[in-house]
Amino acid sequence: QNQSRAGRSQLRGAYFVLQLHDELIYETTEEDLIQVAQIVKREMETAAKLYVQLKAKVKVGPSWGNLQDLDV
C-alpha cells in the first residue's frame, strides 16, 4: 500500500497489478473500491507540478475487457 501522501488508512488492501504505459491496474475489495479510486486518481493527477492540469480516468470491472467508467 502506498502510504506516502495517502496517510494511514483502514484499507484492507489495494494491490498494484500492472503498469502499461499511462495505465495503472489495481485489485481491491468492493468495500474499499471508492476510497482506493479516490486515492489513486488524486495521486495520478498531482504526481508532478505542471502548468497544465492532468485529469485521470478511473475505470472498474471484473476484468480488463469489462471496464466501466467510475466518476470519483
N, CA, C and O atoms as CSV, one atom per row, in Angstrom:
chain,resi,resn,atom,element,x,y,z
A,1,GLN,N,N,0.836,-1.185,0.000
A,1,GLN,CA,C,0.000,0.000,0.000
A,1,GLN,C,C,0.876,1.240,0.000
A,1,GLN,O,O,1.857,1.324,0.739
A,2,ASN,N,N,0.517,2.187,-0.823
A,2,ASN,CA,C,1.237,3.446,-0.858
A,2,ASN,C,C,0.681,4.347,0.222
A,2,ASN,O,O,-0.468,4.782,0.150
A,3,GLN,N,N,1.497,4.628,1.222
A,3,GLN,CA,C,1.035,5.467,2.321
A,3,GLN,C,C,1.792,6.781,2.373
A,3,GLN,O,O,1.700,7.498,3.369
A,4,SER,N,N,2.538,7.118,1.329
A,4,SER,CA,C,3.360,8.314,1.357
A,4,SER,C,C,2.535,9.575,1.577
A,4,SER,O,O,2.791,10.316,2.525
A,5,ARG,N,N,1.557,9.832,0.727
A,5,ARG,CA,C,0.715,11.015,0.895
A,5,ARG,C,C,-0.704,10.634,1.268
A,5,ARG,O,O,-1.475,11.480,1.720
A,6,ALA,N,N,-1.055,9.384,1.086
A,6,ALA,CA,C,-2.418,8.964,1.383
A,6,ALA,C,C,-2.637,8.847,2.879
A,6,ALA,O,O,-3.778,8.882,3.340
A,7,GLY,N,N,-1.569,8.710,3.642
A,7,GLY,CA,C,-1.695,8.589,5.088
A,7,GLY,C,C,-2.133,7.193,5.480
A,7,GLY,O,O,-2.472,6.372,4.628
A,8,ARG,N,N,-2.122,6.940,6.743
A,8,ARG,CA,C,-2.565,5.631,7.234
A,8,ARG,C,C,-4.074,5.546,7.095
A,8,ARG,O,O,-4.791,6.502,7.390
A,9,SER,N,N,-4.541,4.414,6.651
A,9,SER,CA,C,-5.972,4.258,6.414
A,9,SER,C,C,-6.434,2.906,6.912
A,9,SER,O,O,-5.633,2.092,7.372
A,10,GLN,N,N,-7.719,2.675,6.818
A,10,GLN,CA,C,-8.318,1.417,7.232
A,10,GLN,C,C,-8.546,0.494,6.039
A,10,GLN,O,O,-9.381,-0.407,6.108
A,11,LEU,N,N,-7.821,0.705,4.958
A,11,LEU,CA,C,-7.980,-0.130,3.775
A,11,LEU,C,C,-7.485,-1.538,4.058
A,11,LEU,O,O,-6.451,-1.727,4.698
A,12,ARG,N,N,-8.223,-2.514,3.581
A,12,ARG,CA,C,-7.818,-3.907,3.747
A,12,ARG,C,C,-6.768,-4.307,2.719
A,12,ARG,O,O,-6.031,-5.273,2.913
A,13,GLY,N,N,-6.710,-3.576,1.655
A,13,GLY,CA,C,-5.687,-3.886,0.672
A,13,GLY,C,C,-6.044,-3.423,-0.717
A,13,GLY,O,O,-7.168,-3.603,-1.184
A,14,ALA,N,N,-5.088,-2.834,-1.358
A,14,ALA,CA,C,-5.178,-2.486,-2.764
A,14,ALA,C,C,-3.858,-2.944,-3.342
A,14,ALA,O,O,-2.802,-2.444,-2.955
A,15,TYR,N,N,-3.904,-3.874,-4.248
A,15,TYR,CA,C,-2.689,-4.480,-4.758
A,15,TYR,C,C,-2.399,-3.999,-6.168
A,15,TYR,O,O,-3.225,-4.125,-7.072
A,16,PHE,N,N,-1.205,-3.444,-6.332
A,16,PHE,CA,C,-0.761,-2.990,-7.640
A,16,PHE,C,C,-0.483,-4.217,-8.493
A,16,PHE,O,O,0.304,-5.083,-8.110
A,17,VAL,N,N,-1.131,-4.290,-9.652
A,17,VAL,CA,C,-1.015,-5.459,-10.514
A,17,VAL,C,C,-0.122,-5.190,-11.716
A,17,VAL,O,O,0.755,-5.994,-12.033
A,18,LEU,N,N,-0.345,-4.048,-12.395
A,18,LEU,CA,C,0.338,-3.833,-13.669
A,18,LEU,C,C,0.373,-2.357,-14.029
A,18,LEU,O,O,-0.580,-1.622,-13.770
A,19,GLN,N,N,1.480,-1.929,-14.628
A,19,GLN,CA,C,1.565,-0.616,-15.261
A,19,GLN,C,C,1.789,-0.853,-16.740
A,19,GLN,O,O,2.701,-1.582,-17.130
A,20,LEU,N,N,0.952,-0.235,-17.564
A,20,LEU,CA,C,1.078,-0.351,-19.011
A,20,LEU,C,C,0.971,1.052,-19.596
A,20,LEU,O,O,-0.121,1.614,-19.677
A,21,HIS,N,N,2.097,1.612,-20.000
A,21,HIS,CA,C,2.185,2.988,-20.490
A,21,HIS,C,C,1.649,3.939,-19.423
A,21,HIS,O,O,2.278,4.092,-18.377
A,22,ASP,N,N,0.507,4.579,-19.657
A,22,ASP,CA,C,-0.024,5.526,-18.673
A,22,ASP,C,C,-1.195,4.935,-17.891
A,22,ASP,O,O,-2.005,5.681,-17.339
A,23,GLU,N,N,-1.293,3.630,-17.837
A,23,GLU,CA,C,-2.372,2.967,-17.099
A,23,GLU,C,C,-1.802,2.220,-15.909
A,23,GLU,O,O,-0.733,1.614,-15.989
A,24,LEU,N,N,-2.526,2.272,-14.808
A,24,LEU,CA,C,-2.185,1.501,-13.618
A,24,LEU,C,C,-3.358,0.591,-13.310
A,24,LEU,O,O,-4.510,1.022,-13.367
A,25,ILE,N,N,-3.082,-0.652,-12.987
A,25,ILE,CA,C,-4.144,-1.598,-12.658
A,25,ILE,C,C,-3.942,-2.065,-11.226
A,25,ILE,O,O,-2.862,-2.517,-10.847
A,26,TYR,N,N,-5.009,-1.947,-10.438
A,26,TYR,CA,C,-5.013,-2.371,-9.042
A,26,TYR,C,C,-6.131,-3.377,-8.834
A,26,TYR,O,O,-7.132,-3.368,-9.550
A,27,GLU,N,N,-5.950,-4.241,-7.850
A,27,GLU,CA,C,-7.025,-5.103,-7.369
A,27,GLU,C,C,-7.335,-4.668,-5.948
A,27,GLU,O,O,-6.427,-4.395,-5.163
A,28,THR,N,N,-8.630,-4.602,-5.618
A,28,THR,CA,C,-9.045,-4.221,-4.275
A,28,THR,C,C,-10.390,-4.859,-3.978
A,28,THR,O,O,-10.999,-5.479,-4.850
A,29,THR,N,N,-10.845,-4.708,-2.764
A,29,THR,CA,C,-12.156,-5.231,-2.389
A,29,THR,C,C,-13.237,-4.252,-2.831
A,29,THR,O,O,-12.963,-3.068,-3.028
A,30,GLU,N,N,-14.452,-4.740,-2.986
A,30,GLU,CA,C,-15.561,-3.844,-3.337
A,30,GLU,C,C,-15.787,-2.812,-2.248
A,30,GLU,O,O,-16.163,-1.676,-2.536
A,31,GLU,N,N,-15.558,-3.200,-0.991
A,31,GLU,CA,C,-15.762,-2.278,0.130
A,31,GLU,C,C,-14.792,-1.096,0.065
A,31,GLU,O,O,-15.143,0.012,0.471
A,32,ASP,N,N,-13.591,-1.319,-0.434
A,32,ASP,CA,C,-12.572,-0.267,-0.488
A,32,ASP,C,C,-12.492,0.428,-1.841
A,32,ASP,O,O,-11.675,1.330,-2.021
A,33,LEU,N,N,-13.315,0.029,-2.780
A,33,LEU,CA,C,-13.208,0.499,-4.161
A,33,LEU,C,C,-13.210,2.019,-4.283
A,33,LEU,O,O,-12.317,2.580,-4.919
A,34,ILE,N,N,-14.177,2.689,-3.698
A,34,ILE,CA,C,-14.291,4.146,-3.845
A,34,ILE,C,C,-13.087,4.843,-3.233
A,34,ILE,O,O,-12.515,5.744,-3.847
A,35,GLN,N,N,-12.696,4.440,-2.032
A,35,GLN,CA,C,-11.563,5.086,-1.368
A,35,GLN,C,C,-10.267,4.862,-2.147
A,35,GLN,O,O,-9.476,5.791,-2.311
A,36,VAL,N,N,-10.049,3.655,-2.619
A,36,VAL,CA,C,-8.850,3.365,-3.414
A,36,VAL,C,C,-8.871,4.181,-4.703
A,36,VAL,O,O,-7.851,4.756,-5.084
A,37,ALA,N,N,-10.009,4.240,-5.374
A,37,ALA,CA,C,-10.126,5.006,-6.621
A,37,ALA,C,C,-9.827,6.480,-6.384
A,37,ALA,O,O,-9.144,7.110,-7.191
A,38,GLN,N,N,-10.329,7.034,-5.290
A,38,GLN,CA,C,-10.076,8.441,-4.977
A,38,GLN,C,C,-8.592,8.693,-4.726
A,38,GLN,O,O,-8.038,9.686,-5.198
A,39,ILE,N,N,-7.956,7.799,-3.986
A,39,ILE,CA,C,-6.530,7.960,-3.685
A,39,ILE,C,C,-5.697,7.862,-4.957
A,39,ILE,O,O,-4.836,8.708,-5.199
A,40,VAL,N,N,-5.941,6.847,-5.767
A,40,VAL,CA,C,-5.157,6.654,-6.989
A,40,VAL,C,C,-5.367,7.821,-7.946
A,40,VAL,O,O,-4.402,8.316,-8.529
A,41,LYS,N,N,-6.601,8.267,-8.118
A,41,LYS,CA,C,-6.893,9.405,-9.008
A,41,LYS,C,C,-6.158,10.657,-8.532
A,41,LYS,O,O,-5.514,11.341,-9.328
A,42,ARG,N,N,-6.252,10.954,-7.245
A,42,ARG,CA,C,-5.586,12.141,-6.697
A,42,ARG,C,C,-4.070,12.053,-6.895
A,42,ARG,O,O,-3.439,13.028,-7.301
A,43,GLU,N,N,-3.496,10.900,-6.612
A,43,GLU,CA,C,-2.046,10.747,-6.742
A,43,GLU,C,C,-1.596,10.849,-8.201
A,43,GLU,O,O,-0.541,11.418,-8.480
A,44,MET,N,N,-2.371,10.314,-9.120
A,44,MET,CA,C,-2.026,10.407,-10.540
A,44,MET,C,C,-2.099,11.853,-11.030
A,44,MET,O,O,-1.262,12.283,-11.824
A,45,GLU,N,N,-3.092,12.599,-10.563
A,45,GLU,CA,C,-3.283,13.971,-11.033
A,45,GLU,C,C,-2.314,14.955,-10.389
A,45,GLU,O,O,-2.109,16.046,-10.922
A,46,THR,N,N,-1.717,14.602,-9.267
A,46,THR,CA,C,-0.821,15.525,-8.566
A,46,THR,C,C,0.595,14.970,-8.439
A,46,THR,O,O,1.352,15.414,-7.576
A,47,ALA,N,N,0.962,14.019,-9.272
A,47,ALA,CA,C,2.280,13.378,-9.177
A,47,ALA,C,C,3.420,14.354,-9.468
A,47,ALA,O,O,4.513,14.207,-8.921
A,48,ALA,N,N,3.179,15.334,-10.312
A,48,ALA,CA,C,4.204,16.318,-10.662
A,48,ALA,C,C,3.547,17.684,-10.792
A,48,ALA,O,O,2.380,17.792,-11.170
A,49,LYS,N,N,4.308,18.723,-10.477
A,49,LYS,CA,C,3.792,20.083,-10.645
A,49,LYS,C,C,3.979,20.483,-12.099
A,49,LYS,O,O,5.100,20.555,-12.604
A,50,LEU,N,N,2.867,20.741,-12.757
A,50,LEU,CA,C,2.884,21.125,-14.162
A,50,LEU,C,C,2.075,22.400,-14.350
A,50,LEU,O,O,1.292,22.781,-13.479
A,51,TYR,N,N,2.264,23.055,-15.484
A,51,TYR,CA,C,1.491,24.257,-15.795
A,51,TYR,C,C,0.085,23.922,-16.270
A,51,TYR,O,O,-0.803,24.773,-16.242
A,52,VAL,N,N,-0.113,22.704,-16.699
A,52,VAL,CA,C,-1.442,22.254,-17.115
A,52,VAL,C,C,-1.921,21.190,-16.135
A,52,VAL,O,O,-1.123,20.436,-15.579
A,53,GLN,N,N,-3.218,21.141,-15.936
A,53,GLN,CA,C,-3.786,20.169,-15.008
A,53,GLN,C,C,-4.009,18.836,-15.724
A,53,GLN,O,O,-4.619,18.791,-16.792
A,54,LEU,N,N,-3.516,17.767,-15.132
A,54,LEU,CA,C,-3.750,16.435,-15.675
A,54,LEU,C,C,-5.043,15.877,-15.102
A,54,LEU,O,O,-5.344,16.080,-13.926
A,55,LYS,N,N,-5.795,15.184,-15.918
A,55,LYS,CA,C,-7.019,14.530,-15.465
A,55,LYS,C,C,-6.850,13.033,-15.642
A,55,LYS,O,O,-6.465,12.564,-16.713
A,56,ALA,N,N,-7.137,12.294,-14.600
A,56,ALA,CA,C,-7.055,10.834,-14.652
A,56,ALA,C,C,-8.461,10.261,-14.741
A,56,ALA,O,O,-9.388,10.772,-14.112
A,57,LYS,N,N,-8.617,9.206,-15.519
A,57,LYS,CA,C,-9.887,8.487,-15.610
A,57,LYS,C,C,-9.785,7.248,-14.739
A,57,LYS,O,O,-8.734,6.612,-14.665
A,58,VAL,N,N,-10.877,6.915,-14.083
A,58,VAL,CA,C,-10.931,5.692,-13.285
A,58,VAL,C,C,-11.957,4.770,-13.923
A,58,VAL,O,O,-13.090,5.169,-14.193
A,59,LYS,N,N,-11.546,3.545,-14.156
A,59,LYS,CA,C,-12.454,2.528,-14.687
A,59,LYS,C,C,-12.388,1.318,-13.776
A,59,LYS,O,O,-11.334,0.998,-13.226
A,60,VAL,N,N,-13.522,0.647,-13.619
A,60,VAL,CA,C,-13.580,-0.529,-12.749
A,60,VAL,C,C,-14.290,-1.663,-13.468
A,60,VAL,O,O,-15.093,-1.443,-14.375
A,61,GLY,N,N,-13.977,-2.877,-13.045
A,61,GLY,CA,C,-14.644,-4.034,-13.614
A,61,GLY,C,C,-13.994,-5.320,-13.167
A,61,GLY,O,O,-12.913,-5.315,-12.578
A,62,PRO,N,N,-14.663,-6.424,-13.451
A,62,PRO,CA,C,-14.153,-7.730,-13.030
A,62,PRO,C,C,-12.962,-8.208,-13.860
A,62,PRO,O,O,-12.213,-9.087,-13.433
A,63,SER,N,N,-12.792,-7.622,-15.054
A,63,SER,CA,C,-11.653,-7.980,-15.896
A,63,SER,C,C,-11.308,-6.782,-16.777
A,63,SER,O,O,-12.100,-5.851,-16.918
A,64,TRP,N,N,-10.131,-6.820,-17.357
A,64,TRP,CA,C,-9.661,-5.712,-18.179
A,64,TRP,C,C,-10.590,-5.462,-19.364
A,64,TRP,O,O,-10.743,-4.317,-19.789
A,65,GLY,N,N,-11.196,-6.482,-19.891
A,65,GLY,CA,C,-12.087,-6.339,-21.031
A,65,GLY,C,C,-13.490,-5.878,-20.675
A,65,GLY,O,O,-14.297,-5.612,-21.566
A,66,ASN,N,N,-13.791,-5.779,-19.388
A,66,ASN,CA,C,-15.138,-5.396,-18.938
A,66,ASN,C,C,-15.097,-4.196,-18.009
A,66,ASN,O,O,-15.748,-4.196,-16.964
A,67,LEU,N,N,-14.340,-3.175,-18.378
A,67,LEU,CA,C,-14.211,-1.992,-17.532
A,67,LEU,C,C,-15.286,-0.962,-17.858
A,67,LEU,O,O,-15.688,-0.796,-19.010
A,68,GLN,N,N,-15.740,-0.275,-16.808
A,68,GLN,CA,C,-16.701,0.816,-16.960
A,68,GLN,C,C,-16.164,2.030,-16.220
A,68,GLN,O,O,-15.478,1.896,-15.207
A,69,ASP,N,N,-16.482,3.225,-16.733
A,69,ASP,CA,C,-16.047,4.461,-16.086
A,69,ASP,C,C,-16.632,4.565,-14.685
A,69,ASP,O,O,-17.777,4.187,-14.438
A,70,LEU,N,N,-15.811,5.091,-13.768
A,70,LEU,CA,C,-16.252,5.374,-12.404
A,70,LEU,C,C,-15.966,6.835,-12.141
A,70,LEU,O,O,-14.817,7.267,-12.234
A,71,ASP,N,N,-16.985,7.599,-11.817
A,71,ASP,CA,C,-16.831,9.030,-11.556
A,71,ASP,C,C,-16.547,9.236,-10.075
A,71,ASP,O,O,-17.435,9.094,-9.234
A,72,VAL,N,N,-15.293,9.575,-9.766
A,72,VAL,CA,C,-14.911,9.847,-8.367
A,72,VAL,C,C,-14.348,11.230,-8.248
A,72,VAL,O,O,-13.969,11.650,-7.155
